Amino acid sequence: MYVPAENRYDVMQYRRSGRSGLKLPLVSLGLWHNFGGVDVLENGRAMVRRAFDLGITHFDLANNYGPPAGSAEENFGKIMKLDFHHLRHEVVISTKAGYWMWNGPYGEWGSRKYLISSLDQSLKRMGLDYVDIFYSHRPDPDTPFEETMSALDYTVRSGRAMYVGLSNYNAEQTREAAAILRDLGTPCLIHQPIYNMFNRWVEDELLEVLDVFGIGTIPFSPLAQGLLTDKYLNGIPEDSRAASEHSPFLDKDDVDKTIDQVRELNKIAQERGQTLAQMAVAWLWRFPVITSVLIGASKVRQIEDIVGAMNNANFSEDELNRIDAILKG
Ligand SMILES: NC(=O)c1ccc[n+]([C@@H]2O[C@H](COP(=O)([O-])OP(=O)(O)OC[C@H]3O[C@@H](n4cnc5c(N)ncnc54)[C@H](OP(=O)(O)O)[C@@H]3O)[C@@H](O)[C@H]2O)c1
């Protein structure tokens, strides 16, 4: 039987998600890539175990993670059964619905029909009675927010979820949706936007809205899918996401476009005595409204590296200015 490291809660720091009672680790692990049916289960299993040993209590999924869609939840269910069945109360599991999952008019977006059917399928795939956080994965322009939010509220009232969240909603959509959820008595726990050094859209307005509503923030793709690391400095390694046939959202063009900035950022990271991946994650923690940073990983050692970012999470004004200057090009 898997016995987790005894010191796991001493290694990690936890932040409260907005004005809720739930604390999340500064680093959360996402299972979008590297946990699907095309991947090696034992590698995924080793990553989840090592993450938990380091105090990472929060694992993020979605109905469609794989490939094939659904297989990451199936594999995570296997890992839960093998290693974590006695630890369910110590683990926070998130899933989402919003993107395409099955054919026909009820297989994507934000209807009550789709969201609740999808969550029931997710629970079955993972072998769980409930998830801790259920997200609307994207706003639906054609379904009234009242319907989507009341479906989220229902997932909590029916015992399928403990909390609800929003992902990929812009500031205005978040304001509207969060107000409905608050009125329904199921306040939005957390928002999951893309946020990294190369994509700072949340800084314009969203972070302020989240702060006002007391909603936590969990940035996804904090490393820009691996671009904000030292892995592409000498070309594209075979075992990287940019080279993988299973990752249509990152390729050689993305590497070519960013590599000059990455080299400059890497110099600052080296001066700070940390890896670029560590600096990219620590930089996101600088705002208190950021609850946790949601990383992906393909190897155990990447998770260990990221957790090491906590050893140097402070930035001088000068460092922040130099980073801004590099990012502005
Ligand atoms: N809500 C949404 O719409 C949405 C969208 C996307 C993602 N997400 C969530 O966010 C999670 C993270 O997204 P992401 O995987 O794009 O995040 P990311 O952390 O930006 O990228 C993860 C990739 O970076 C590389 N990496 C990680 N740590 C490293 C290290 N220490 N040194 C060198 N390389 C390192 C690995 O690439 P290699 O594979 O090349 O080794 C890893 O697969 C997903 O799993 C998912 O849960 C949500």
The ligand as an SDF file (V2000), in Angstrom:
LIG
                    3D

 48 52  0  0  0  0  0  0  0  0999 V2000
   -9.2070   25.4580  -18.0420 N   0  0  0  0  0  0  0  0  0  0  0  0
   -8.6360   25.2970  -19.2010 C   0  0  0  0  0  0  0  0  0  0  0  0
   -9.2020   25.6470  -20.2560 O   0  0  0  0  0  0  0  0  0  0  0  0
   -7.2810   24.6540  -19.2500 C   0  0  0  0  0  0  0  0  0  0  0  0
   -6.5250   24.6820  -20.4420 C   0  0  0  0  0  0  0  0  0  0  0  0
   -5.2480   24.1060  -20.4220 C   0  0  0  0  0  0  0  0  0  0  0  0
   -4.7510   23.5570  -19.2510 C   0  0  0  0  0  0  0  0  0  0  0  0
   -5.5330   23.5230  -18.1280 N   0  0  0  0  0  0  0  0  0  0  0  0
   -5.0600   22.8990  -16.8750 C   0  0  0  0  0  0  0  0  0  0  0  0
   -3.7870   23.3950  -16.5430 O   0  0  0  0  0  0  0  0  0  0  0  0
   -2.8680   22.3110  -16.3880 C   0  0  0  0  0  0  0  0  0  0  0  0
   -1.5000   22.7500  -16.7510 C   0  0  0  0  0  0  0  0  0  0  0  0
   -1.4610   23.1580  -18.1210 O   0  0  0  0  0  0  0  0  0  0  0  0
   -0.1490   22.9400  -18.9460 P   0  0  0  0  0  0  0  0  0  0  0  0
    0.1960   21.4880  -18.9320 O   0  0  0  0  0  0  0  0  0  0  0  0
   -0.2780   23.6550  -20.2270 O   0  0  0  0  0  0  0  0  0  0  0  0
    0.8830   23.7180  -17.9610 O   0  0  0  0  0  0  0  0  0  0  0  0
    2.3660   24.1880  -18.0280 P   0  0  0  0  0  0  0  0  0  0  0  0
    2.8450   23.9950  -16.6210 O   0  0  0  0  0  0  0  0  0  0  0  0
    2.4440   25.5380  -18.6230 O   0  0  0  0  0  0  0  0  0  0  0  0
    3.1430   23.1780  -18.9950 O   0  0  0  0  0  0  0  0  0  0  0  0
    3.4230   21.8730  -18.5940 C   0  0  0  0  0  0  0  0  0  0  0  0
    4.6050   21.3310  -19.3990 C   0  0  0  0  0  0  0  0  0  0  0  0
    5.7700   22.1050  -19.1110 O   0  0  0  0  0  0  0  0  0  0  0  0
    6.8880   21.2500  -19.0460 C   0  0  0  0  0  0  0  0  0  0  0  0
    7.4600   21.3540  -17.6780 N   0  0  0  0  0  0  0  0  0  0  0  0
    6.7930   21.3200  -16.5100 C   0  0  0  0  0  0  0  0  0  0  0  0
    7.6400   21.4780  -15.4840 N   0  0  0  0  0  0  0  0  0  0  0  0
    8.8750   21.6150  -16.0320 C   0  0  0  0  0  0  0  0  0  0  0  0
   10.1460   21.8250  -15.4700 C   0  0  0  0  0  0  0  0  0  0  0  0
   10.3270   21.9350  -14.1620 N   0  0  0  0  0  0  0  0  0  0  0  0
   11.2040   21.9200  -16.3240 N   0  0  0  0  0  0  0  0  0  0  0  0
   11.0330   21.8320  -17.6610 C   0  0  0  0  0  0  0  0  0  0  0  0
    9.8360   21.6290  -18.2470 N   0  0  0  0  0  0  0  0  0  0  0  0
    8.7620   21.5260  -17.4300 C   0  0  0  0  0  0  0  0  0  0  0  0
    6.4160   19.8620  -19.3800 C   0  0  0  0  0  0  0  0  0  0  0  0
    6.5490   19.7420  -20.7840 O   0  0  0  0  0  0  0  0  0  0  0  0
    7.0130   18.4110  -21.5240 P   0  0  0  0  0  0  0  0  0  0  0  0
    5.7450   17.6330  -21.6340 O   0  0  0  0  0  0  0  0  0  0  0  0
    7.5280   18.9510  -22.8240 O   0  0  0  0  0  0  0  0  0  0  0  0
    8.0440   17.7440  -20.6720 O   0  0  0  0  0  0  0  0  0  0  0  0
    4.9620   19.9110  -19.0050 C   0  0  0  0  0  0  0  0  0  0  0  0
    4.2020   18.9650  -19.6810 O   0  0  0  0  0  0  0  0  0  0  0  0
   -3.4670   21.2060  -17.2760 C   0  0  0  0  0  0  0  0  0  0  0  0
   -3.0090   19.9240  -16.9350 O   0  0  0  0  0  0  0  0  0  0  0  0
   -4.9230   21.3930  -16.9830 C   0  0  0  0  0  0  0  0  0  0  0  0
   -5.2490   20.7870  -15.7440 O   0  0  0  0  0  0  0  0  0  0  0  0
   -6.7680   24.0800  -18.1140 C   0  0  0  0  0  0  0  0  0  0  0  0
  1  2  1  0
  2  3  2  0
  2  4  1  0
  4  5  1  0
  4 48  2  0
  5  6  2  0
  6  7  1  0
  7  8  2  0
  8  9  1  0
  8 48  1  0
  9 10  1  0
  9 46  1  0
 10 11  1  0
 11 12  1  0
 11 44  1  0
 12 13  1  0
 13 14  1  0
 14 15  2  0
 14 16  1  0
 14 17  1  0
 17 18  1  0
 18 19  2  0
 18 20  1  0
 18 21  1  0
 21 22  1  0
 22 23  1  0
 23 24  1  0
 23 42  1  0
 24 25  1  0
 25 26  1  0
 25 36  1  0
 26 27  1  0
 26 35  1  0
 27 28  2  0
 28 29  1  0
 29 30  1  0
 29 35  2  0
 30 31  1  0
 30 32  2  0
 32 33  1  0
 33 34  2  0
 34 35  1  0
 36 37  1  0
 36 42  1  0
 37 38  1  0
 38 39  2  0
 38 40  1  0
 38 41  1  0
 42 43  1  0
 44 45  1  0
 44 46  1  0
 46 47  1  0
M  CHG  2   8   1  16  -1
M  END
$$$$
